[in-house]
Amino acid sequence: MQKNLPVLTTKRLILREIEDKDCYDMYEYACLSFIGPSAGWEPHESLSHTKNIIKLFKGKIDYGQLGVFAIVLQESNKMIGTIELHSYIKGFKAELGYTINPRYWGKGYAIEAAKVIIAWGFDYLELRRIECIMFCNNHQSVRVCEKLGLTFEGKRKKGYMLYDGTVNDVLCYSIVDEEFYERIRDHTWDKE
């Protein structure tokens, strides 16, 4: 496996490996009480907490995982979130995960970043399946999955244990390689 993530670009974004210098931009949203819990993690208590999380993200590659991309605005070079394919099983599947600073919600950045990451997952990593799991009340993520055209597979009862020990139902969306390549052939992937 490669040791560094590639740099991927879109019309408005740069997706690159997360760096130590991203701690300030990340803490700006990671400290908010409603961001972490909606994605399954504890709000960051300090800048030091964020620095430790970035260190953890950067170390994922040492454990057979891919690592975490920073989502960076091309225009301002501001890091506005993260995106990754985690729970990676080589040649088989991975789970799409992302977080966007709420100051940048509603602008299509999560969809734009996810399309590139999904394409990278199928084209470069040769995955057969990419899934996205979210809590039932995470309406923003449901909307992202719908706009991406992912298939709703159902609710997993008691499918996730939160950092505080509470057990929650989750929703599962997915796309498989045949669906992705059919949409590429039909030129519908870039239009959505």
PyMOL commands that set and color helices and strands:
alter all, ss='L'
color gray80, all
select helices_A, chain A and resi 20-30+36-39+47-63+102-104+109-123+139-148+177-185
alter helices_A, ss='H'
color red, helices_A
select strands_A, chain A and resi 8-9+13-17+69-73+79-89+93-100+129-135+151-161+167-176
alter strands_A, ss='S'
color yellow, strands_A
deselect
rebuild
show_as cartoon
